Amino acid sequence: MAFNPQRLPPPPPPPPPHAPFQLIRRRDAYLQITRPSFITLPIQHAPEESSTLIWKLLSESNALTRYDDPDYYLFSRYNQTISITQEGPTCGLVALMMALDCLGMSIPDLSQILPRAKQLGYTNHGEMYSALNLSQLVGYLVPNVQGIHVNNLSGRKSQFIEHLSSGWPILIPYDSDRNHYPCQANGYHAHWAVILGYCIGMKKPKEMNIDKILSLWEKDSSHPNLYHLNSPDDAYLLRDFFNTLLNNSSQLFLYAKQGKSIKVRLFDFDQLLKSNHNLHSTAPYSTRDLLIPEGGVRAGLSDQAILIKPKNV
């Protein structure tokens, strides 16, 4: 049969014109677009199941090196929050936004937070080189939340665990490697992370009443010897357990998010503290007009963190 071009269907209509904004990136809880000002639009995503996420993080770390031992236990507490990626050097402000969401608070937009921080004399471009200033900013933004500025971090392991067990996050500065894990670069890669929980790996001490401890934890449905804290209301009942941890050989890992990735990381507690302690100066090649507190980076960030919690609790 001869080919008849008249039998071809008409060509499709041209595509509609582009919308007057440009898609930048997609993250697990926000869709960010550009217009004349910074805008964030919420979108719905099914969050990854905590148990699945936790096991994946543990598998990627060295937390499971002794998991085959029947007397080795993993105790986990993970407090969920959205992921927010930073614009410019706003890692501290973005970490604070994620911490407020972890508490269930309505989050001010970055376009509101950044001008307020500038007005208070805390930053020039969004950088936060003073943990004290960032802790004080919390009260200005959300009056019913407090940021407790602390130092001497090596002596606060038990306090950190109890704080996280209550469902409250921690903000901590550190040197970030290319994979966003802690490193020691003298402060040249200073960055902020929000700590959302912990995983403790330990062999059962002889003096521990493991049955009493396990009554406060829920056994993981898929992974033996992995336990999840039942309720943050039970945190105060675990103080003796936390103190026992300090007297026994145990591994402490912290669940963390930061503003350069939507992924949750599992930081080794000791490595994070070493990274935090080495924050001494800014990179010599930095060309930004950074606002550095009196005493320099060491005075502003080293050996310091911020406990975020509701007021009057």
C-alpha positions, 0 to 999 in steps of 0.5 A, spaced: 500 500 500 502 506 498 504 511 504 499 517 504 502 522 509 495 525 509 493 520 514 498 522 519 495 525 526 496 532 527 502 534 531 502 535 539 500 542 541 507 546 544 508 545 551 505 550 556 510 556 558 514 555 564 512 558 571 515 564 573 520 561 578 525 555 578 526 549 582 532 548 585 532 542 590 527 537 593 528 534 600 524 530 604 519 535 607 520 541 603 520 544 596 524 550 595 523 555 590 526 562 588 522 568 587 524 575 589 525 572 596 526 566 599 520 561 600 519 554 602 513 550 600 511 544 605 510 538 601 508 531 604 512 525 604 512 519 607 517 519 612 522 513 612 520 508 618 525 509 624 526 502 625 528 501 618 532 508 618 536 506 624 538 499 622 541 502 615 545 507 619 547 502 624 549 497 618 553 503 615 557 504 621 561 500 626 556 500 631 554 492 629 561 490 630 559 486 636 552 485 635 553 477 634 554 477 641 548 475 645 550 479 651 551 485 647 545 490 646 543 496 642 539 502 646 536 507 641 532 513 641 531 517 635 527 524 634 524 525 627 525 532 624 524 535 617 530 536 613 532 543 611 538 545 606 541 551 607 542 557 603 549 560 604 553 560 610 546 559 614 548 552 617 547 554 624 540 558 623 538 552 619 540 547 624 536 551 629 530 551 624 530 543 624 531 543 632 524 547 633 521 542 628 523 536 632 519 540 638 513 540 634 514 548 634 511 552 628 518 554 624 519 561 622 522 562 615 529 563 614 527 570 611 525 572 618 530 569 622 536 571 618 534 579 618 533 578 626 539 575 627 543 581 623 539 586 627 541 583 634 548 583 631 549 576 631 551 575 624 553 578 617 551 573 612 548 568 616 554 565 619 554 563 627 560 563 630 558 564 637 554 558 640 552 563 646 549 568 641 545 562 637 542 560 644 540 567 645 537 567 638 532 561 640 528 566 645 527 571 640 524 567 635 520 562 639 519 565 647 516 558 649 523 555 647 529 555 651 536 554 648 541 552 654 548 554 652 553 549 655 561 547 655 565 542 658 562 537 653 566 531 655 563 531 662 556 531 659 555 525 656 549 522 661 546 529 661 546 529 653 543 522 653 537 524 658 536 530 654 535 526 648 531 521 651 526 526 653 525 528 646 529 534 645 535 536 640 542 539 641 545 543 637 553 542 636 558 546 632 564 541 629 569 541 623 565 538 617 569 533 612 566 532 605 562 527 607 559 531 612 562 527 618 566 530 623 573 531 622 579 535 625 581 541 620 582 547 626 575 550 624 576 551 617 570 547 615 566 549 621 559 547 621 553 546 625 549 540 626 542 538 630 543 532 634 536 528 634 538 522 638 543 516 640 544 509 640 548 506 645 552 499 644 554 495 650 555 488 653 551 487 659 554 489 665 554 483 671 551 488 676 545 491 671 538 488 672 537 487 665 530 485 665 528 492 669 531 496 664 528 492 658 521 494 661 522 501 659 524 499 652 521 496 646 524 490 642 525 491 635 520 487 631 526 485 626 532 485 629 534 482 636 538 485 641 536 492 638 531 496 643 527 503 642 525 507 648 518 507 649 516 514 651 520 520 653 516 520 659 520 515 662 527 518 661 528 520 668 527 513 670 533 511 666 538 516 670 541 510 674 542 506 667 545 512 664 550 513 670 551 505 669 553 506 662 559 511 664 562 506 668 562 500 663 565 500 656 560 502 651 559 505 644 555 512 644 553 514 637 549 520 635 543 521 630 545 528 626 542 532 621 545 538 618 544 543 612 548 541 607 544 534 606 537 531 607 540 525 610 541 523 617 548 521 619 550 517 625 556 520 629 561 517 634 560 521 640 568 521 641 569 523 634 564 529 634 567 532 641 574 531 638 572 535 632 568 540 636 574 541 641 579 543 635 575 549 632 580 554 633 580 559 627 577 560 620 580 558 614 585 563 611 583 563 604 576 565 606 574 572 603 567 573 606 566 578 611 565 574 617 562 576 624 567 573 629 566 574 636 571 577 641 576 571 643 575 568 636 572 562 633 575 558 639 572 562 644 565 562 640 565 555 638 570 550 641 567 545 647 560 548 647 553 546 645 546 548 646 541 544 649 534 546 646 528 544 650 521 547 652 521 552 657 518 551 664 519 543 663 
